[in-house]
Amino acid sequence: HQERGADDERREDEPGGAFEAVRASGAPDARMCVVTALDEARRLLGELRRFEGIEWRAADLDQAAIADLLCESHCLVHPTLAESFGVVVLEALAAGCAVITSAMASLPELVTKANGILLPVPFSTVVGEFPIPMFGNATAISRLMDRANLSALERDLTEAMVALATDRGLRVRLQQSARDLYDQRFSRAAWLERMRVDLGASFPDLVPRLPLGSGHHHSH
């Protein structure tokens, strides 16, 4: 049995050390796939080659490949300091993956203690519902990341990865809750039901005639 994780790496964490701790803490067969589109991917790949069990992929995967990768994984590791919505997290929930991600922007709406682990961050590019002025300035954000103290984030990330890799009961519980949350809030059926309710409030005579359909739509 191998523990598997898909890691969407955003340069603000160094996943190799955390993954090394996972393998040393009772999950020696764990594997991690790092998916990144960063300019420094070559540097990252060079650093990760010394860690056994880590695979690197460029972020040019099509939707089918992304779905396959997530469905093969137990957990999505998505530590980030620059996020808006987090589509990859939603895709992971649909695939039944537990999620480790940052407590920022909209991510706490997708990930809770029931289906994953949220990591406190040293700063955020979103305050409340609004991005900070430098949100669209990649250079400025990169400089901010370089100055940030990421030691606490790295420690919390390591602890979260070790917990999910070594506690099968926790992992299975979070995975099941991830899929349940997706079905209840983000599936096609849930979206259509919300549309029916919203439209019904404004057009009560029209809604019963709308062919909105029913049932769950699973897209992997």
C-alpha positions in Angstrom: 0.0 0.0 0.0 1.4 3.3 -1.0 0.4 6.7 0.2 0.1 9.1 -2.7 -0.1 12.9 -2.9 -0.5 15.4 -5.7 1.4 18.6 -4.8 0.6 21.8 -6.6 3.7 23.7 -5.6 3.8 27.5 -5.6 7.5 28.2 -4.7 6.6 29.4 -1.2 7.2 26.0 0.3 9.9 23.5 -0.1 8.1 20.1 -0.4 11.1 17.9 -0.3 11.9 18.3 3.4 8.2 17.8 4.4 8.0 14.7 2.2 11.2 13.3 3.6 9.6 13.6 7.1 6.6 11.7 5.9 8.7 8.8 4.7 10.6 8.8 7.9 7.5 8.9 10.1 5.9 5.6 9.2 5.1 5.9 5.5 8.3 4.7 3.7 6.4 3.8 0.5 4.7 7.3 0.2 4.9 8.9 -3.2 4.4 12.6 -4.2 3.8 14.1 -7.6 4.8 17.8 -7.9 3.0 19.7 -10.6 4.2 23.2 -11.3 4.3 25.7 -14.1 6.8 28.0 -12.4 9.8 29.4 -14.3 12.1 27.9 -11.6 10.7 24.4 -12.2 14.2 23.3 -13.3 15.7 24.4 -10.1 12.9 22.7 -8.1 13.3 19.5 -10.1 17.0 19.5 -9.4 16.5 19.9 -5.7 13.8 17.2 -5.5 15.8 14.6 -7.4 17.6 13.7 -4.2 14.3 12.7 -2.5 13.2 9.2 -3.3 9.5 8.8 -4.2 9.0 12.3 -5.7 7.9 12.7 -9.3 7.8 16.1 -11.2 5.4 17.0 -13.9 5.0 20.3 -15.8 1.6 21.9 -15.4 0.5 21.4 -19.0 -1.8 18.5 -18.2 -5.2 18.4 -19.8 -8.4 18.0 -17.8 -8.5 14.2 -18.2 -4.9 13.9 -17.0 -5.6 16.1 -14.0 -8.7 14.1 -13.1 -6.7 10.8 -13.4 -3.9 12.2 -11.2 -6.2 13.4 -8.5 -8.3 10.2 -8.5 -5.0 8.2 -8.0 -4.1 10.4 -5.0 -5.1 10.3 -1.4 -4.4 14.0 -0.8 -3.8 17.3 -2.6 -1.0 19.4 -1.0 -1.6 23.0 -2.1 0.3 25.5 0.2 0.0 28.9 -1.4 0.4 32.6 -0.6 -1.2 33.9 -3.8 -4.6 32.5 -4.5 -8.0 33.8 -5.7 -10.5 30.9 -5.8 -8.5 27.6 -6.0 -10.1 25.6 -8.8 -7.6 22.8 -8.2 -8.9 22.4 -4.7 -12.5 22.0 -6.0 -11.2 19.4 -8.5 -9.6 17.6 -5.7 -12.8 17.5 -3.7 -14.6 16.1 -6.7 -12.0 13.3 -6.9 -12.4 12.5 -3.2 -9.0 13.8 -2.1 -8.3 15.2 1.3 -6.7 18.7 1.0 -3.9 20.5 2.7 -4.0 24.1 1.8 -3.5 27.7 3.1 -6.1 29.5 5.2 -6.6 32.4 2.8 -8.9 33.9 0.2 -11.8 31.5 -0.6 -10.0 28.4 0.4 -11.5 28.1 3.9 -14.9 28.0 2.2 -13.8 24.8 0.4 -11.6 23.2 3.1 -12.6 22.7 6.7 -11.5 20.4 9.5 -14.0 17.9 8.1 -12.3 17.4 4.8 -8.7 18.7 5.1 -6.2 20.8 7.0 -5.8 24.6 6.7 -2.4 26.1 7.2 -2.0 29.6 8.7 0.0 31.9 6.4 2.5 34.7 7.2 0.7 37.1 4.9 -2.1 37.0 2.4 -2.7 38.5 -1.0 -6.4 38.7 -0.2 -7.9 40.6 2.8 -11.5 39.7 3.5 -13.1 39.4 0.1 -10.7 41.8 -1.7 -7.2 41.3 -3.2 -4.4 43.6 -2.0 -3.2 46.2 -4.5 -0.2 44.2 -5.6 -2.4 41.1 -6.3 -1.8 41.2 -10.0 1.9 42.1 -9.7 3.8 38.9 -9.8 7.2 40.6 -9.3 6.0 42.4 -6.1 4.4 39.3 -4.7 7.6 37.3 -5.4 9.6 39.9 -3.5 7.1 39.7 -0.6 7.5 36.0 -0.5 11.2 36.2 -0.4 11.1 38.5 2.6 8.4 36.4 4.5 9.3 34.1 7.4 8.0 30.8 6.1 9.4 28.6 8.9 6.0 28.3 10.7 4.3 27.4 7.4 6.9 24.8 6.6 6.5 23.3 10.1 2.7 23.2 9.9 2.9 21.7 6.4 5.2 18.9 7.5 3.0 18.1 10.5 -0.1 18.0 8.3 1.5 15.8 5.7 2.8 13.4 8.3 -0.6 13.2 10.0 -2.4 12.3 6.8 0.2 9.8 5.6 0.4 7.9 8.9 -3.2 8.0 10.2 -5.3 6.0 7.8 -8.5 6.6 9.7 -8.0 10.4 9.5 -7.2 10.2 5.8 -10.2 8.0 4.9 -12.5 10.3 7.0 -11.3 13.4 5.3 -11.5 11.8 1.8 -15.1 10.8 2.3 -16.0 14.2 3.6 -14.3 15.8 0.7 -16.5 14.0 -1.8 -19.6 14.6 0.3 -19.0 18.3 0.5 -18.5 18.5 -3.3 -21.8 16.6 -3.9 -23.7 18.8 -1.4 -22.4 22.2 -2.4 -20.6 22.1 -5.8 -22.0 19.3 -7.9 -24.3 19.9 -10.9 -27.3 18.8 -8.8 -26.5 21.2 -6.0 -26.0 24.1 -8.4 -29.3 23.4 -10.2 -31.1 23.3 -6.9 -29.7 26.6 -5.8 -30.7 28.0 -9.2 -34.2 26.7 -8.7 -34.5 28.2 -5.2 -33.1 31.6 -6.4 -35.3 31.8 -9.4 -38.3 30.6 -7.4 -38.0 33.5 -5.1 -38.3 35.9 -8.0 -40.4 33.9 -10.5 -42.5 31.4 -8.6 -44.7 30.6 -11.6 -41.8 30.0 -13.9 -39.6 27.6 -11.9 -41.9 24.5 -12.0 -41.7 24.6 -15.8 -37.9 24.8 -16.0 -36.1 21.5 -17.1 -33.4 21.8 -14.5 -33.0 18.0 -14.0 -31.9 16.2 -10.9 -29.4 13.7 -9.6 -25.6 13.9 -9.1 -23.2 14.5 -11.9 -19.8 13.1 -11.2 -16.9 14.4 -13.4 -13.6 12.8 -12.9 
